[in-house]
Amino acid sequence: MSQKTEKPVLSGQRIKTRKRDEKEKYDPAGFRDAVLVGLNKAGNDLEAIYKFLDTAGSKLDYRRYGEALFDILIAGGLLVPGGSIQLEGDKVCKWGSCIFDASEDMDTMHSYEQVFVKLMRRYKYLEKMFLDEMNKILVYLKGFSESQRIKLARMTALWMVNGSVPPSTLLVMINEHQVKDGLALDFLLEVFVTWKNEKGLPSLMMALKKGGLEGRLMEFFPLNKRGEENFKAVYDEKGLSEVVKLHRAQASQEAKRDLQVQLEDLLSEGRPIKDVVAEIKESATKSDIPDSDVISLIWSSVMAQAEWNKKEELVGEQALKHLKIYAPLFAAFTTTAKAELCLMLRVQEYCYGNMNFMKVFSKIIMLFYRTDVLSEEAILRWYKETHSGKGKMMFLDQMKKFIEWLQNAEEESESGEDED
């Protein structure tokens, strides 16, 4: 195969670099100096400060030095790892009207918030850089004074309320050096209290759920202070009792998920029912999960163990054989009226949601009655009061004759007692 002949090059020839290929030196200190000149001229007037920042964007390279710009606006100068200001000998490298040097009152905080909001509306690309800035600055808490941390926390709450920063950003504070000293927790509480005062507790609760914080709030506590009682005491003291409720609800959901996984594993392993009962009771007690919740997990786990026949005429017999095996498991957790009614509602919803089971509902209930899973009192109460609206007419009609039989048996039992 022929190869291309290289073109000759004259000795001493200089290859010219195109201007667009020349890389400008990265000089954040030079950018800082240019910004400080304009900010110092603007003084303490935040309107004049914004006007300078607005016009300077066409001259200074915000795209390249966006994080440096936010360092200056928040801390007054360029931040080095650890949170201190970068110094250059006797040279003044700090702006005296930054957030860290401002007053802590909320009117002042709101004024600074508007500078950031308007600046990011004017230069949209700064929004991403601002998120990077927050992810960086929130791990420098130890390098700031208590007053600076309070101001940053209040500003962070305002930025989260207005949508500039997602609540999930707070998770970056979960690292050993900030958690063990209580800095992360104090900062978090200041953010929450400010948010509550600005937008109310419902807004804060929604943000915690959306940001995925509801299940990780305990991680902000130092290891030696992690406990439900201390958690409650700390949040109640700040007037954030709703956060405690949210935390407990989330912890309960996680415990239920863990219990269901454990239950499914035990069933798939074919463990004896008595062993399954013992282990599930132990786990439920440890996590404070009531039998009414456990029985729902048992129903869904047991029904998931079988591959149901697609023929309606065969699925009924298959379901009864399957459930009869697990009747002792159900019976072990239907020790309260609430648990019994909960099971009946789960059976009703399942049969309604699976068309092939629509005609099997009453047979399942009768099986559970014969195997001491359900009492006649619970069945009668379900029929009269607590049934769901799903498939109501069909299921009540299926149960009609059985209910009449139960009522007659109950009346005969009462008359027999009277004669005695």
Secondary structure, 3 states (H helix, E strand, C coil): CCCCCCCCCCCCCCCCCCHHHCCCCCCHHHHHHHHHHHHHHHCCCHHHHHHHHHHHCCCCCHHHHHHHHHHHHHHCCCECCCCCECCECCECCCCCCCHHHCCCCHHHHHHHHHHHHHHHHHCCCHHHHHHHHHHHHCCCHHHCCHHHHHHHHHHHHHHHHCCCCCHHHHHHHCCHHHHCCCHHHHHHHHHHHHHHHHHCHHHHHHHHHHCCCCCCHHHHCCHHHCCHHHHHHHHHHCCCHHHHHHHHHHHHHHHHHHHHHHHHHHHHCCCCHHHHHHHHHHHHHHCCCCHHHHHHHHHHHHHHCCCCCCCHHHHHHHHHHHHHHCHHHHHCCCCCHHHHHHHHHHHHHHHHHCHHHCCCHHHHHHHHHHCCCCCHHHHHHHHHHHCCCCCHHHHHHHHHHHHHHHHHHHHHHHHHHHHC
